[in-house]
Amino acid sequence: MKDLSIFEKKIGFVFKNKDLLTQSLIHRSYLNEHPNFRLGQNERLEFLGDAVLELIITEFLYHKYPNEQEGTMTNWRASLVNSKMLTLVAKNLKIEDYLFLSKGEEKDKSVKARRLILANSVEALIGAIYLDQGIEQAKKFIEKYFLIHFKDILKNKLYLDPKSRFQEVAQEKLSITPSYKLISESGPDHAKVFKIGAYLANDLIADAEGSSKQEAEEKAAKKAIEKKGWE
């Protein structure tokens, strides 16, 4: 059994009900190998934690920025609750060291699959904190590990989608508006693959593929930002 008291010290919360903490860290794959384990997996806590996180972030933005438009606050909130932020928090907490996973999941090095597990576990942890200690303690956790990043998000405009960010920075630095051109199109009608290039003037900065032109453009813009060092 894992010693979760070390994890409690790390996150700064001592649980009254230790089972809630344990359950927040149980991936469903673990129960496939340990069907008689006394606790269930963490998906119900994840469901609850997702709602708690969104409510607390929304309340913070509502009170902090009384004159801001709904659309802007929606973008800000998305940047604070998306999978990228959840994964960042998970890594800062080193939550992976305390997860209950099957042997197969422990060996699986798929980045996408692991990020999803990490993101979900953070939401489950928030749900566990909420059930164990109430909304105020959940708020303290979210302020400490999520809202601490908000200044950086605003400063670097990380709340913008990649195309909007690429355009804004390109105009600011080079006075150029990016353009996108279709490089190639392949596959049957029901499963098209589009390859799009992101250009500054006549220079191809990056290209990417997607199942739609919009998806390919977003990916190309993201790669272009990275290549130009504008992250």
N, C-alpha and C positions, 0 to 999 in steps of 0.2 A: 504493500500500500504506500502511496506517495505521501511524503510529509508536507502537507499543505500549509503548515504553520509558517514555513519560510515564505510561501507565496503571500500569505496574509500580511506578513511584515512588509513585503515588497509593495503591495498595493495600498497599505495603510488602513486596512479594514479587518477587524477581528469579528468573525461571524458568531452569532449566538447559536444558529443552527448550522452546524458544520456540514450536514448533508446537502444543504442548498449550494454551498460552495463546491462540494464534490460533484454534485449533479451537473453544475454549470460547465464542468470540464470533461464530461463523458460524451464522446462521439458515439454515434449509433453503431459503428463498426466494432467497438469494444464489446458491446453486448452480444454480438454475433458469436464471439469467442468465449464470452462469459455470460451465458443466458441466465444463470442463477444469481447474478450480481443483485444486491438488494436495492439498488437505485436504478431509475430509468435514465434515458439519454437526455441531452440538453436542449432538444428542439422546442419544447414548450417554453422553457425559460428564454430561449432566443427570441421567440415570438413576442413575449412580454417585454424583454429588454429593448427590442427594436422600437416599440411604441413609447417606452419611457424615455429613451434617448431622443427621439424626435420631438416629444412634448417639451422636454427640458431645453433643448436647443431652440425650439420655436419660441418658448417663453422668454428666453434670454434675448433673442433678437428683437422680439416685440417690445420689450421694455427698454432695451439699450438704444434702439434706433426708432423712436416714436414717429419720425417724419419720413421714414424710408418706405418705398413702394413694395408691394407684395412680391412682384416679380424678382426684384433684387434680393429680397430676403429669402425667397425660395432658392435662388442660386447659392446664396451664402450657406443656407442650411444643408443643401445637397453636398457641398464641399466638406461639411463637418460630419456627415453621417454616412458617406459613401464607403464602398468596400476598401478603397485605397486608404482612407483615414482609419477605418477599423483595423486593417492589417498593420498599419503603422503603430497604433496603440498596442496591438497584440505583441508586436516585436519589442516595443519599449518595455512591456511588462514581462517579456520572455515567457509568455503564457504557454508556448509550445512545450516547454520543459515539464509542464504539469498536466498536460492533456492525457486522457485515457483513450488510447487508440488501439486498434487491432494491430497485430504484427505486420499485416499487409499495408495498412495505412502508414505505419511508422517508416516502412521501407520506400513507400511511394514518393518519389522526388518531383512529381508533377507540380510545377509552380502554381498553376491556376487552381488545382484541387486543394493544395495546402493553404493558399491564401483564403479560399472560401471557408475552410475549417477554422482558420484563425479568426477571421472576421465574425463568423457565427458564434464562436466561443466568447468573444468580447461582449456581444449582445446578450448572450446567456448569463455572463457574469453580472452585467448591469441588472438584468431581471432578478438574479439571486440577491444582489445588494438591496434592491427595492423591496423584495418580499421580506428580507431579514431585518432591514433597518429603516425602511420607509423612504419617501421621496427626497427628504433633505439630504440624507447620506448618499443617495444615488446622484443627487445634484452635485455634491462635493466631489464625487468621483469623476463625473463628466467635466466639471470645471478644471480639475487637476490634469486630466489626461486628454481631453478633447479641445476645450476652449482655449487652452494655452497656445494652440496652433493658429488661432483665428487672426491674430495680428499679421502673421506671416502670409496667411491666405489673402488678406486684404492688400498687403503691401505688394505682393507678387501677382495679384489678380488670378489666383489659382481657382477661383470660383467660375471663371469663364470656361466655356468649352474650347477645345484646342483650336478650332478655326477662328473663333473670336479673339483668343489670346494671340495667335500668330499674326492676325491682321493688326491688332492694336499695337503690338511691339514693333512690327515691321514699319508701320506708319510713324511710330515714335522715333525709331532709330534711323530709318532709311528714307522716310517719306515715300514709301512704296506700298501699294495695296497688293497683297498676294492674289494670284490667280490659280485656277485648277484646270487641268486638261486631261481628257481621257487618253491614256496611252494604249490600252488594249482592252478587249472584251472577249471573254471565252466562256465555254460551257453551254449546255442546253438552255432553252428559254426558262425552264422552271428552276434552274440552278446556275444562274449567270455569275461570273466573277469579273469584277471591274478593277482595272489597274489605273489609278489616278496619280498624276504628278502635281506637286505643289511648287509653284514658280514664284520667284521674285524677279520682276521684269522678264527677261528671256532665260534666266538661269533656273535650271531644275535643281531644287534644293533637296527634295525627297519624294519617294513614291511609295504607294501602298496598295494592297488589294482588299476588296470587300465584296459582300454579297449585294450591295447597293452602291450607287455612286456617292451617296451621302456618307455611308460608312467608310468608304475608301478615302474620301476627302478628309474626314475627321482623323483617320489614322495617318494620312500623309502629313497633315498639319502638325500632329503630335511629333512625328519623326523629324519634321523640319525644325520645330522649336528646339528639339534635343540636339540636332546637328549644328544649329547656330549657337548653341550654348545659352539660349534665352529662357531656360527653365527658372 
